[in-house]
């Protein structure tokens, strides 16, 4: 089976195709996607840190100069929102915004949230237990990160149901070749989410609180403060990136555990031991990476394994393949929850390394810990799950379980 992001069989199990790609070379042209795909760990890791590549090219070139068409004008609300977030900024703007966001979103902020995260995870698992089972994705995996980010931002309880649909619609644009209906939904969600956050920011300017939005408003240095658009884009990115990674690691992780009962038994025996849970979470992220591909533009000519890739080309860094590369991971296709040497790339690397990684880890540890806690009966799979359409963000449709 070849590399085909639109094939359901490939989406269900891309790892054999990745193995073939690694055998073919270090940079392989993919006609279907119009990209150079990079499947090896060492190359993916190096290129994530290579400043000759960028998430955008607009800090150096116009669309015309770079040989690319500008997006349709009607898509502008999405691109303004996305383009001002940390994920798509390049230096010097990236360094300035990240420095200011880091002043507000500190390790202390994350640690202060931990008791709430554990409480919310316990409550969600309690509901699943009271029902005797159900869809783990909808009952535990999806609500937890939304509730955590809402708590972090200070979104009122009554408004929290708005966040998940906005996030899902915006993230549809990160798939390969999104259709016009997907783009329309993303634009509408971008407009609505931005308007909502602008109102929240205006309220926090007059009545600051203990939330992240208040901290972002207050953050400043010698170069000034965040613009309102930068604050809006930061908040949206925190929800979208944190939500998708955490939801899919939870559901994909449990699906992996059900297929590896010896590893599940070992994890259950460890209970809620923090060190074992932390190691297990990293391995689950490596084993079935929630973000399979990360794209970059080539800003200056590069060479990968003797293959010349010119300025203006796009490379697809295959995180899913890199995290299964036998040149870096021993027995990479085996799930080993005690794997100590595990520098996976699920959170990226270089200047775009995920700022929310510590919070995502805490959420995942709380979620798995609550489901493995003493007094919670073992989970059992009810039916084999189906994979959602879409390849870049890898996730299940649902995960039906019972106790």
N, C-alpha and C positions, 0 to 999 in steps of 0.2 A: 504494500500500500504506500502510495507516494504522499508528498506534502500537499494537502488539499484542504485549506481552511473552511471550505463550504461543503465538504463531504461529511455526512453524519457519522460514518464509521471512523473517520479520522478524528473528529471532535471527541467521540467516545473514548478513543485510545490513540493519542498521537505519538506515543513513545516508540513503537516500532519504526514509524516513519522518521523520527528524530535519529534513531540509530543508523538508518540508511543515509541520512544527510551527513552525519558525522563521518561516515566512511567515504562519502563522495568528495569531501573537501572542507575548507575552512570558510569560504564565502561562495555561495551558490546562487546563480541568477534564477529568480522565480518569475517566469513570464506572466503567470496568472495574477500575481500581486504587484508586479512591476518593482520588485525590491531585490536587493542582495540579502539573502538569509544567512545568518551567522549562527552555527549550532554548537560551537565548542566553548566550554567554560572559560578557558584562558583568554580567548578572543573577546567574548562577551564582557568579561570583567574588565579587560583593558580598554575596550571601546567605550564603556560607560564612563571612564575617567578621561577619555581623549577629547580635548577641547577643539579638535578639528571636526568634531561632530556636534550637532546641536538639536535640541528639541524644536527650535524654530530657526529660521534663517533671516527673519525680518529685522533683527538687530544689525545685520550687515548688508543685506541685499533687498531690493524690491522683488516682487513676484516676477516681473519681467526679466530682471537681471539674473535671477536664479533659474529661469526657464520653466517657471510654473505658472499655472493660471490662478488668479485670485479667486477665493471662494465667492459664491453668489452673494450679492448684497443683502438678500433676505436672511442669510445665515449669520449676519454680523453680531446679533446679540449673543449667540453661542460663542463665537470666536473672541469677542471682547472679554466675556466672562472667563473663558478658558485661558486666553493668552496672558491674562494678568495674574494667574495663579503660579505658585512656585514651580509646579511641574513643567510648565512650558516657558518659563522665563530663562534667559541666559544672562551671564555677567555683562556689564556690571549691575544691571537691574536685579538679577537673581540674588547676588550677594547682599545688596542693600535690603531687599524685602525679607530674605531669610534671616538676616541679623535682627531685624525689628520683630519679626514673628517669634523668633527664639526668645526674645526678651519677655514676651507674653506667655508663650506656650513652653513653660520650663519643666524640667524633671519634677520639680516640687508640685507643679500643677497636676501632673499625671499621678503622683503618689497621693495627693489629696483626694483624687477621684476613686482610688482603689476600693475603699470601703463601700462606696455607692455602687461600683461596678459589681462587686461580689454580692451585694444585696439584691441588685436587679437580676443577676444571673440566677440566684437562688429562687427568686420569685417566679421567674419564667419556667425554670425546671419544675417548680412546685405545681404550676398550672398543667404542664405536660403530664406530670405524675397523677394529678387529680383526675385527668381525663383517661388515664390508663394508656396513654400514648397519643400518637397523631403525627402530624408533619413536623419533624424536628426543624426543618428549614424555616417554616412560617411561624412556629411557636417559640423557638429559642434563638436560632441563628440570625434571623433578620431583625427582630425587635431589639436585641441587646445593643448592637453598635449605634442604631438610631437613637435609642434612649440615652446612651452615654454621650454622644455628640450633642444631643439636645440639652442635656444637663450641662455640658461643658460650655455651650454657647449661651445658655440662659433662655432657651426657647420655652415659652409657657406650655404647660401640659396639654392644653386644649389645641395647640397648633402642631403638635408633634406628628400627627397623622399626615401632614402635608409633605414631610421631608422625604419619606421613602419613594413615593411616586416621582417627585422631582429628580431625585438622584438616579432612579432607574432610567428615566427618559433622557437625561443628560448623558449618562454613560453609554447609551446606545450609539452615540457618535464615535466612540473609541473602537468600534469594530471595523473590520476591513470593508471598504466600499458601502457605507450605510446608504439605504435608499432614501427617497425624498420624504416619505412619511416619517421615517425615523428622524430625519433632520428637522421636519416640521415640529415634532413633539419636543425635540431637544431645544429648539429655539423658544417655544412657548414656555417650557420649564425654566429656561435661562432667564426669560423676562420676569416670570412670576416669582421665582426664587430670589432674584436680585432685588425686586421691588419689596418683597417681604423683609429681606435683610437690611435694606436701606432704612425702612421704618424702625426696625429694631435698633440699628446703630444710632438713629436720631434720638430714640428714647433713652439709650444708654449715655448719650452725650449730656443729657440733662439730669439723668438719675443713674449714675454708675453703680455697678454691683460687683459681686465677686466672680463674675463670669469672664470667659475669654474675650468676648466682644469689648467689654469695658477695658480689659488689659491691652487689647490691640489699639484702642483709641488712645490710651495713655502712653503707649510705647514710643520712645523717641531717642534720637542720638544727634550727633553734630550735623548729620545730613538731613535731619527733619523727621517727619512722621509718615506713616502709611497714608496713602490716599484712600478715599472712600471705596473706589473701585478695587484697590488692592485688598482692602479688608473684606469686601464682599467675595472676591475670588478666593481668598484664603479660607473663608468659612465654608464655601461650597466645596473646595478641594478636600478639606478635612472630612466632610461628610461623605463625598463620593469615593475617595481613595480608601478611607478608613472603613467605610461600610462594605464595599465590594470585597476587599481583602479578607475582612473578618468573617463575613457571611459565608464566603465560599471556602475558606480554610476550615470553618466549623463543619459544614455539610460534607465537603469532599473528604475531610479528615475522618469523619465517622464512617463514611462509605469505605475508606481504606482500612479502617480498623475492623469493620465487619468482614472484610475479605482476608484479614490477617488475624485470626482469633487468638493465636499465641501471643501476638504483640498486645492485643486488647487485654488479655488475661494478665500479662505482666504489668500493664499500666494500671489496671484495676487493683492489683495487689499493692501497688505503690500508693494508692489512694490519692490524697491531695498534697503529697510531698512537693513543695515548690520547685526544687531543683529538677526532679524527675518530670514534672509537668512542663517546665520551661524547655527542657531538652526534647521532650516529645513534641511540643508545639513546633519547634524549629524543624524537626524531622518531617512532620506532616506538611509543613509549608514547602519543604524541599521535594518531597515525594510526589505531590500533585499541586504544583504551583498555581495559585489563583490568577496571576497575571502571566499568561504564557508568552507574550511578545511585547517588546518595548521598541518603538520606532525612533530612529534618529536620521536627521539630514546630514549629508556630507558637505561640510562648508569649505574644506580644502581637500585636494586629492589625497587619498590614503592607499595603502597596500595591506591586504590581509592574506597572509600565507602565500605571497607571490601574486595574488590577484589584485590588479589595479582597479580601484573604484573611484570614479571621477567626481569632482565637485558637482552638486546638483542631484546626485543619486540619493536614494533612500535605502537605509539598511534596516533589517528587521532582526533585532537581537532576541534570540529564542531562549528566554529564561527557562522554559520547561525542559528544553534539551540540555542546556548548560547544567541544570541541577541534576541531570541524570548522566553526566559525562563520566565514564569510567577512568578517564585520565585524572580526574580530581576526587571522585568519590569511590571508595571501595564498595564493590557489589551494589552499584547504584540503583538497580531495579528492585532491591529488597528494602522493605520497610523495617528500619531498625530504630526503635524509639529511644535506645540508649546511645545512639551515634554521637560521639563526643566531638569529633573533628567535622564540623558542619558549617562551612562558610557559604551557605546558600545565597542566591541572589534574588530571593523573592521580594526583598525590600529595595532592590536596586543597589547602586554604588555610585561613588563620586559625588558631585555637588547636588545631584538630584536624589540622593539617598532619602528614603521616606522619613520625613520629620515626625510623623505619627507612629513610627515603628514601636516605641516603648509602650504607647497606649494600646496599640493593636495586640501586642503580646500579653498585656495585662488582661484585656478582654477575653482573649482566647484561653488563657490560664484559668480565668474565672468560670468561663463556660464549660470547659472540659472538667474542671474540678467539681463544679456543681453536679454534673451528670455522673461523676465517679464517686461522689461522697458516700460515706457510711449511711446506711438507711435507705439509699436509692437503689431499687432493684436493677439488675442488669438490663440493658437495652437489647432488643432483638429486632432485626430487620423484617419488615412485613412484605415488601416487594422490591425487586431490583429497580433502582431509579433510572430515569432517563436524563440525558444531558440537555441543557438549554441550547437553543440555537445561538450561534456566536462562538468564536474561537478565542479571541484575544483575552476576554475575561471568562475564565473557565468555571462553570457552575452547574449544579443540578436543578432540575425543574422542581423536585420535592424529594423528601426523604422520609417515608412512612416507617414509624417504629412503634414498638409496644414494649411494655415492661414484663 
